[in-house]
């Protein structure tokens, strides 16, 4: 070495340090091996990973216990005696059966078999796994890697090193080290004859990380070469390491200036290559070029110049953008995230939670602020994504400085790291990724894997996204949306949902750019989740990724399903783009909401709701969760055999027919219904199931209405009919199975199912069925489309004459539940005298879906169905003396104009009284002609907030011309009725009592009919009030009120009366 030469590298290890190289039985290094050591009586200490597949034991004793762990070969321990001077490298060989350790010369060179790179097996110093050298080479600036510079720059590698001078002067001499190696034969090929080198100097004017413009040279030099006495070995092949010195014309440099030095061997031939020694010390920077373009690498080249230089070179790149906690990069979702912490500094503190191998710190740390897309467990790992000795920490929140970590890990998979955290959807967490203290940095990545079900796994939980936008998500751990209809592509893999609002332009949703690496599918729907309408779908539009373009309606809501092919799942980036092109064929996809049709509810848009004659509750309103309640009813069999359409079905057969009126089933609007030969109806696709199953059951068939599901055979006897009846809005579909036998039995079963338009109610009626042979022999009930909810009745309860009613009970719906009301129970056709001064009785019937004791009386109002006039509340309440619980009527679910005269049914009802004058004024009945039928509706809510309504009607009649007294004067009674009825008193003294009769009105006595009886007046507390009069008294204060009449007798007139008490 020439006098005055100085090394730019050079940190000589302590004499007792031991370098360990772990290899397999074939001599290949095992860089994922984890090494610990323990001196006699000491604690375990982790070896420092050098980033080149070897590790260093600092300050080892003469005898140590070595602990080696590898993902494939497992865990091994062995005791090693360390030789004294120049102990070299400890090579640990692993195979499936044994472990061997042997010290070799420190000049050992490990050359990978068949190493390949551009231009004939040149080895790049950026790979970190090329030709690896120990650092005891017997000269300053010893190296651990070999980099190569080839004769032909356009075909191979060129390597340059940065030098930072400490004083002004001229560089006239340079020295370097290297070997000659034949990659073809794996042998030492020595220097070639007349070996020449080319030396070039570059300015540092290319951004500080790679050589810039040529400063001087190239100089063609004949290097003085001499064997240093060091020998390096590859397996059993030992190769001489050469030291080169050369002089050239002076190259002026300034104090503190940065220049780059490139040395190229010009005489390499065949498979013999010169390898330039390199090391990870110094500033950690050399530059490598393929062709004419330089790129920064991770290691220094070992060289000397005859000008004083700084221990570290120059040209080091700035630290990464997220080098500091306060500069954390914001990320979300799952997937892989690349980084390079070669130039990173150490920013964060050490933690006791991160104490691994007596080291609490994390060096070369980088920072990310991550937001969890869903609640659940997530794995964050560098396994197989970096060659560095990584270390991870996760913190709750993204504040700086950080507090104690919620999780930390050093070596979970070899020298790489993995940890699991439980995260909350929408919450942010700080991720810190670095290396074990003292370890080298490098390029790599970390992955975030979700074990959580995404929050938008279900259609009902679709996440709204903007137009335009890019949204990161994952389908990992989502469920497969088997209920979503096929739309160009069908759902066969886990999927998640998003929603957007149309702009009136052509929109595009795609997964082409970003995180998606799995085979994706993309589907766009409109409508509600329960009634999805296909817009478009795609599988492979951009490679294995998907893209859909469609014409959007302004304000229309679109549901986007991101899913995959063949069960695949993974992370993705969903990109929504507005092309700005106006639509010429707008999709009919207006916002949907709850449409209240009669007492039913279905999700449609406003226009469709109007066409159905319903009331649209607004975009985004809901039909809630529908469940059916079963109860017995009193309706009789409807014979349609003479008017219906006969279906000639085979065994295990079925046919679909269109529905001619609006009908919703479990909150879903239906347009057709399937009739199966085996005793059930279905809105699904399976009509031939002969093996009945208990309900609910996720297996097909689903979406069923089953009056008598069993293995029936209409080809062996009987007939099946269907018929539509009624007029808008009170139509019905009747389907009858008449005399149909079970398969191969010869029995006879007659039953029918009826679907009602006004209420979406279902009725089963039976004329005769064969008794069950065993429990579950027949299936009777209704089930939703997913087979997750059902209402069933035991088949053993079926009998001739039985009527079953299945009433929709809707929880959390924006439409009212169906209620049954009866005006003036027992009367027909609900006559009402607008000149009455009495009261109107409305009975709210208790039903399986409405407990009248749970009614909030303060919410009850009577209104005209046609919305004329205003609402009216019950008189003196409610609650009050005009509202009482009693069994007064039988529920009825028919047309509002039905003449319903049924009485008590054994269930508790509530009787509500409305002042006649209040009804006349509120409903504007003084202008309505006699004989007009006026539909009315009672609305209210239960104490738990559920909305309900029921309908009936009034028929306007003129004032009465006669009085019908229940008894004659000899038997005082507690109430009086007139015909037509417009007054009922309850005898309990509710006040005020008000009644008007025309004097001389004919009276008909119930006990002794006599058309000549005449009303003459009142007697109140013994005082007679004659003539035409209106009486108004407080029965709580008055105890003696009589309605008086005269009855002609052969011997003269007789006066009688009815007493009110």
Order of alpha helices (4+ residues) and beta strands (2+ residues): beta-beta-beta-beta-beta-beta-beta-beta-beta-beta-beta-alpha-beta-beta-beta-beta-beta-beta-beta-beta-beta-beta-beta-beta-beta-beta-beta-beta-beta-beta-beta-beta-beta-beta-beta-beta-beta-beta-beta-beta-beta-beta-beta-beta-beta-beta-beta-alpha-beta-beta-beta-beta-beta-beta-beta-beta-beta-beta-beta-beta-beta-beta-beta-beta-beta-beta-beta-beta-beta-beta-alpha-beta-beta-beta-beta-beta-beta-beta-beta-beta-beta
